């Protein structure tokens, strides 16, 4: 089953004097349960692609279908609800809120969902904390954690809503090799045991080779 379908995607950024094509004629299908890496030089469109898959940005042309839903037909509110319910994000820079402790950072996506009460939110947070072996850091602030621990919290936040898709943008880019390997092990575990479909942008060839498929980008196009 195709979980992600991109058809004829183009993304053009325009100013008064300059027109820049970030993506050109992108056709890509990712099946349910796949772990796909996206590779290419800096500035070739990889993050733009991830933003479009994640419904954070809209293509200039083409269609995005996720879970058999044509997302171009959704209004902004419906798009936000769909994204929150189905997609988890993991970024290179963690994007944790400094003033919130670990539990509150993880709980945040659930606060935007209707029908999930406070007790259920806390139960889900405790569940992912235990799975990621971070329960002992529950009340710590991000500033009190190592880089690897911050990324574990970011992954916990991404999965607490039980998404079908995780989009990871250079998830080990700010980590040393040991911490990076731990994060990759965690992503593989989520993919294999939970069946979560993962699309990961990376510059790390060795990590990419561990995934099901590598999509290579150059100048806004898929070259292989």
N, C-alpha and C positions, 0 to 999 in steps of 0.2 A: 504494500500500500504506500503510495506517494504521500508523504506528510507535508513536504515543501515543494511547490512547483512555481518556477519563475519562467515566464514566457515573454520573449522579446523585450527584456528590460533595458531601458536607457535612462541615464540620469545626467542632465545637463544643468550646470550652474551658470547663471547669467548675471552680469553686471551691466552697466551702461556701455562699457567699452570692450568687455571681454566675455567670451563664451567658452566654458570649459566642459568637455565631455568626460565625466567620471566613469561611467559605465556605458558599454555599447553592445547591443544585441546579445544580452545574457539569457541563455536558456539553460536551466539547471533544475534537476529533480533530485530530491533526497528522500529516500524511503524510510519508513518507520523503523526505528531501531538502529539506523546507521550512525557511525561516527565519522564525520567528514572533516578533513583539514583543508584550509584555504591558504595558499602560499603565493608569494610574489614580492617584488621589490616595494619599498616604501612609496606611497603615493600612487599605487596602481589601481586603487579602487576597492581593496579588500574590506576596509571598515565601512565604506559606503554600502557595499553589498550587505554586510551584516546589519546595518541600520535599516535597510529596506526590508530584509527578511523579518527583522524584529519590529517592523511597523513604526519605527521611530522617524522614518523619512519616507516620502512618497516618490515613486519613480516618475520621470517626465513622460515615459511611454512604457507600455507593457502591463502585464498582470501578475499579481502575487496571489497564489492560492496556498492557504495553510489549513491543514485538516479538512480539506475539501471545501473550504470557504473562500469565495472570491472576495478578498479584503478591500478591493477597490469599491465594492458596493456598500461598505460600512461607513457610517458617519463617524465623526471624531469621538463621540462618547462611546459608541458601540465598539470602535476600534480600541479605545483604552481598556474597556472591560475584557475584550477578546485577548489583548496582549497580556493583561494581568493574570488571566485565567490559564493561559496556555504556554507562555514563554518566560523563561528565566534567563537573566543576563549575568555574565561574569566578565569583569573588566580588568585590564592590566593594573590600574591604579586603585582597585578595590571599591572606591566610591562609597565608603562607609560614612555615616554622619558622625562627626567627632564628638558631639555633645550627648549622643545616645549610647547606652551600654550595648553589649553584644546581643542580649536578648531582645532589646527594643529595635536594634537594627534589623535583626532577622524577622521580627514580627511585622515590620513596616508594610510590606506588600499586602498582608492579610487585612490591614486596617482599611484598605480601599475596596474590600469585597463585602457585599451585603450578605447577610445570612450566616456570618461566622462570628459568634459571640466571643467575648473576652476569654472565657474558660477554654474554648476550643482553640483559640489562637495560642494560648499559653501551652496547651497540650502539644500542639504541632511544633512549637518552638523547642520545647523540651525533647521531643522525639528526634529532631534533626541534630540538636546539640549532642545528644547521647551518641547518635550514629557517627558524628564527625569527631567524637572524643573531645568536645569543647565545653562540657557541662561545668567544669571547674572554672571556666572563664566567663561564665554567664553574666556576671555583674561588672566585668571589666570594661573600660573604655577602649576604643581602638588604639589610642596612644600608648596603652599598656600592653599591647600585643606585638609579637614579631610579625614580619611580613607574611610568613607562611600561615600564621594564625589568622591574620586579617583576611587572607584569601579563603581560608576555610569558612570564616564567617560569611564572606561574600557568596560562597557556594551554598552555604546553609540558607541564606536569604533567597537565593535563586530557586532552591528546591522546596522551600517550605509550602509553597502554593501548589505543589504536585504538578508541575508543568509537563507537557508532552515534548517540549523543545528547550534545549539550553543553547544559547549563543555565547561563545567565549571569545573575547578579543584579547589575544596575547596573554592568557591567564597566568603564565609563568614568567612573563617578561621582567618583572621586578624582583624575582626570587633567585636565590642561589640554586645550584644544581640539585642539592639534596631536597630542599623545599619544593623545587619545581617537580621533581620526580614524585614526591608525595601527592602533590596536587593532581598530577596526571593519573596516578593510581586511583585517586578518588573519582575523577571524571570517568575513567574506564569502568569502575565499579558501578557508578550510576547508569552507565550505558548498558552494561551486561546484565546486572541484577534487576534494575528497574525498567529497562527498556527505553530509557530516555534518549531521544534523538539529539545528537550534538553536532553543531557546526562550529569549528574552532579556527580562528585566524592565528597563524603562527609563523615565525621566522625560523623555528627550530626544526631542521630536517629530520633529526632523529626522532623527535616526538611525533612528527607528521607520519613517519613511516610506521608508527604503532597503530595508526587509525585505519579504518576500512578503505578509505579512498582519499586521494589528494587531488584537489582542483587547483590548477596553477593559473595565476593571473599575470597579465602584462598589459600595461597601458589601457586598462579598463575593459579588457577582453579575456575570456577564457581561452588559454592556448593549449591546454591538455587536461 
